Structure formats: C-alpha cells, structure tokens
Amino acid sequence: MWQRVVSNWNLMRIIRLGLGIMVIVQSIQFKEYWFVLIGFLLAGLALFDMGCASGACGVPPVQHRTATKSMEEIEYEEVGK
C-alpha cells in the first residue's frame, strides 16, 4: 500500500491532490462541512492513485478483423419482383 502512495506521481495526480486539499480548506473556512467529505474523497483518490484518472476505466482498443476467405465465398441471389 505504501508503494502505491509513493510511486507513479505525475502532474495530473499532483493537481488532483491539490484540488482535494483546496476543497477541504475552503469548506472549513465557509463552514460547509459536507464538502469536507468530498475533499477527503478527492484527495484520497489522488493520494492512493485510484479512480478513472489512474487508467483503471480505460477501454481496450478495438481490433479490426480482416476479411477472411469464408467472407469472400458468400453468394447473394436477387429476390423476385
């Protein structure tokens, strides 16, 4: 767990952590304590490198199929009028 916290820091992760801390500080200043929970959530996700921003929500690329021989052998016939 500690290895996850101290490794793979990049600019986006630092920005997310900063925004989470900023939400915590602002919510305490304005006495909106429900937002402290949101700030802890944002900061925690950045601190532990979790959520979609860490690449966990990525969709694998589509692999296009090439035409096979069986597709070339398909025959069509016209429907009568």
BELSULJO-V28166 format. One line per field, one symbol per residue. ss: DSSP state (a for helix, b for strand, c for the rest). phi: phi as a letter, one per 20 degrees, with the letter a starting at -180 (. if undefined). A space follows every 10 residues. Layout:
ss->???
phi->???
//
This chain:
ss->caaaaacccc aaaaaaaaaa aaaaaaaaac cccaaaaaaa aaaaaaaccc caaacccccc ccccccccaa aacccccccc c
phi->.ffffedmec ffffffffff fffffffffe ldffffffff fffffffeld nffenfefdf ffefeefdff ffefddcfef e
//
